[in-house]
Amino acid sequence: MQRAVFLDRDGTIIEDMHYSGDPARVRLLPGAAGALCRLRAAGYRLIVVTNQSGIARGLLSVAQLAEVHRRMERLLAAEGATLDAIYYCPYLAGVEAVVEEYRRDSDLRKPGPGMLIQAAREWNIDLQRSWMVGDAPRDVQAGRAAGCRTVLVAAAGAPPCPQADFVVGDVSAAADIILRT
C-alpha cells in the first residue's frame, strides 16, 4: 500500500477563492509547489480533498470548478509539481444549498472522512501511513477520522486546534514535518 499526503485546496495550496469559479483568480501560495515537489520526491501520492459547497449554493458550476482545478494544476506544473488526483464535495445540507441536486448531507464533506476513504480505496493508500494537511479544524477532523496524521496550516494568532498533530505556518513547513517524521 502507498503513502499519501491529502491536501486542502484554499488556504493551503492556493489563495482562498471564496466560492469563485474564475480560473484567473487562482494564485499559488508561496512555497506550495516546492513543498509538493519535495513530498513527491519522497514517494508520497498527492491528493487534493476540497469542500466546494459553492456548487450547492449556486455560486459556481461543476464546469467552472473543473477550469479552476485545471488552472491550479497548470500553475503547479509550471513549477514542476503534479497532483495524483483532486476530490471535491459539492454537497451542502440546509437552506443555503439552492441547487436541489446538491442539497444533502454527505460524508464526503469535511469534517467527514469520505473523500479520504474514497481516495484510499481508489489509490491503494494506507491511511495510517498518510497525512492530511489543511488550514481549518474540519481538515484536521477529517484526517483524524480517516486515521491519518494531521498538520494544520494556521496563520499566526489563529485559535488553537488541539486535535492537530502539528501546527505550522504554511504548506512548506508542513512538508518539513512530514519529511522528518
C-alpha positions as CSV (number, residue, x, y, z in Angstrom):
1,M,0.0,0.0,0.0
2,Q,1.1,3.5,-0.7
3,R,1.5,6.6,1.4
4,A,-0.3,9.9,0.6
5,V,-0.5,13.5,1.6
6,F,-4.1,14.7,1.4
7,L,-4.2,18.5,1.0
8,D,-6.9,21.0,1.3
9,R,-7.0,23.5,-1.6
10,D,-7.9,27.0,-0.5
11,G,-5.6,28.5,2.1
12,T,-3.2,25.5,1.8
13,I,-2.1,25.3,-1.9
14,I,-3.8,28.3,-3.4
15,E,-5.1,31.6,-2.0
16,D,-8.7,31.3,-0.7
17,M,-11.0,31.9,-3.6
18,H,-14.3,32.5,-1.6
19,Y,-16.6,30.4,-3.9
20,S,-15.1,31.9,-7.1
21,G,-15.3,29.9,-10.4
22,D,-12.9,32.3,-12.1
23,P,-9.7,30.5,-13.1
24,A,-7.9,33.8,-13.5
25,R,-8.1,34.3,-9.7
26,V,-6.1,31.1,-8.9
27,R,-2.8,32.1,-7.2
28,L,-0.4,29.5,-5.7
29,L,0.6,30.2,-2.2
30,P,4.4,30.9,-1.8
31,G,6.3,27.7,-1.5
32,A,3.4,25.4,-2.2
33,A,4.7,23.9,-5.5
34,G,8.2,23.4,-3.9
35,A,6.6,21.6,-1.0
36,L,4.7,19.3,-3.3
37,C,7.8,18.5,-5.3
38,R,9.6,17.5,-2.1
39,L,6.8,15.3,-0.9
40,R,6.5,13.7,-4.4
41,A,10.3,13.0,-4.4
42,A,9.9,11.2,-1.0
43,G,7.3,8.9,-2.6
44,Y,4.0,10.3,-1.4
45,R,0.9,10.4,-3.5
46,L,-0.5,13.9,-3.6
47,I,-4.3,14.2,-3.4
48,V,-6.4,17.3,-3.0
49,V,-9.6,17.0,-1.0
50,T,-11.7,20.1,-1.0
51,N,-15.2,21.1,0.1
52,Q,-16.8,23.0,-2.7
53,S,-20.3,24.0,-1.4
54,G,-20.3,26.9,-3.8
55,I,-21.8,24.5,-6.3
56,A,-24.7,23.7,-4.0
57,R,-25.0,27.4,-3.2
58,G,-25.4,28.1,-6.9
59,L,-22.3,30.3,-7.0
60,L,-20.3,28.2,-9.4
61,S,-20.8,25.2,-11.7
62,V,-19.1,21.9,-11.9
63,A,-17.6,23.0,-15.2
64,Q,-16.2,26.2,-13.6
65,L,-14.7,24.2,-10.8
66,A,-13.0,22.0,-13.3
67,E,-11.5,25.1,-15.0
68,V,-10.2,26.3,-11.7
69,H,-8.6,23.0,-11.0
70,R,-7.0,22.8,-14.5
71,R,-5.6,26.3,-13.8
72,M,-4.2,25.2,-10.4
73,E,-2.6,22.1,-12.0
74,R,-1.1,24.2,-14.8
75,L,0.4,26.6,-12.3
76,L,1.8,23.7,-10.2
77,A,3.2,22.0,-13.3
78,A,5.0,25.2,-14.3
79,E,7.0,24.8,-11.1
80,G,7.5,21.1,-11.5
81,A,4.7,19.9,-9.2
82,T,2.0,17.4,-10.0
83,L,-1.1,16.1,-8.2
84,D,-2.3,12.5,-8.4
85,A,-6.0,13.4,-8.0
86,I,-8.4,16.0,-6.9
87,Y,-11.6,15.1,-5.0
88,Y,-14.2,17.6,-4.2
89,C,-17.5,17.6,-2.3
90,P,-20.2,19.8,-3.9
91,Y,-22.8,19.0,-1.3
92,L,-24.3,21.1,1.5
93,A,-27.3,20.4,3.7
94,G,-29.8,23.1,4.5
95,V,-31.4,26.1,3.0
96,E,-28.2,27.7,1.8
97,A,-28.0,24.9,-0.8
98,V,-30.2,26.4,-3.5
99,V,-29.3,23.8,-6.1
100,E,-31.6,20.9,-5.2
101,E,-29.3,18.3,-6.8
102,Y,-26.6,19.1,-4.3
103,R,-28.7,19.8,-1.2
104,R,-27.9,16.9,1.1
105,D,-25.7,15.8,3.9
106,S,-22.7,13.8,2.8
107,D,-19.8,12.0,4.5
108,L,-17.7,13.4,1.6
109,R,-18.0,16.9,3.2
110,K,-15.2,17.6,5.6
111,P,-15.0,17.1,8.6
112,G,-16.3,13.8,7.3
113,P,-13.6,11.4,6.1
114,G,-15.4,10.3,2.9
115,M,-13.1,11.9,0.3
116,L,-10.0,10.4,2.0
117,I,-11.6,7.0,2.3
118,Q,-12.7,7.0,-1.3
119,A,-9.2,8.1,-2.4
120,A,-7.6,5.4,-0.3
121,R,-9.7,2.7,-1.9
122,E,-9.1,4.0,-5.4
123,W,-5.3,4.6,-5.0
124,N,-4.5,1.7,-2.6
125,I,-3.4,4.1,0.1
126,D,-2.5,3.1,3.7
127,L,-4.3,5.8,5.7
128,Q,-2.3,5.2,8.8
129,R,0.9,6.0,6.9
130,S,-0.6,9.1,5.4
131,W,-1.2,12.7,6.3
132,M,-3.9,15.3,6.0
133,V,-2.8,18.9,5.6
134,G,-5.2,21.8,5.7
135,D,-5.9,25.2,7.1
136,A,-9.1,24.6,9.1
137,P,-10.1,22.4,12.0
138,R,-12.5,20.5,9.7
139,D,-9.4,19.3,7.7
140,V,-7.8,18.0,10.8
141,Q,-11.0,16.3,11.9
142,A,-11.4,14.6,8.5
143,G,-7.8,13.4,8.7
144,R,-8.2,12.1,12.2
145,A,-11.5,10.3,11.3
146,A,-9.8,8.6,8.4
147,G,-6.8,7.5,10.6
148,C,-4.2,9.9,9.2
149,R,-1.7,12.1,11.0
150,T,-2.6,15.7,10.6
151,V,-0.9,19.1,10.1
152,L,-2.9,22.3,10.5
153,V,-1.6,25.3,8.4
154,A,-2.6,28.2,10.6
155,A,-1.9,31.9,10.4
156,A,-0.2,33.5,13.4
157,G,-2.8,34.1,16.1
158,A,-5.2,31.5,14.9
159,P,-7.2,29.7,17.6
160,P,-5.6,26.5,18.8
161,C,-6.6,23.2,17.3
162,P,-5.7,20.5,19.9
163,Q,-6.7,17.7,17.6
164,A,-3.9,18.5,15.1
165,D,-0.7,16.5,15.4
166,F,1.3,19.6,14.3
167,V,0.5,23.2,13.6
168,V,2.7,25.2,11.2
169,G,2.6,28.5,9.3
170,D,2.5,27.2,5.7
171,V,2.5,24.1,3.5
172,S,6.3,24.2,3.1
173,A,6.7,23.9,6.9
174,A,4.1,21.1,6.8
175,A,6.3,19.3,4.2
176,D,9.3,19.7,6.5
177,I,7.4,18.0,9.4
178,I,6.2,15.1,7.2
179,L,9.6,14.5,5.7
180,R,11.3,14.3,9.0
181,T,8.7,12.3,10.8
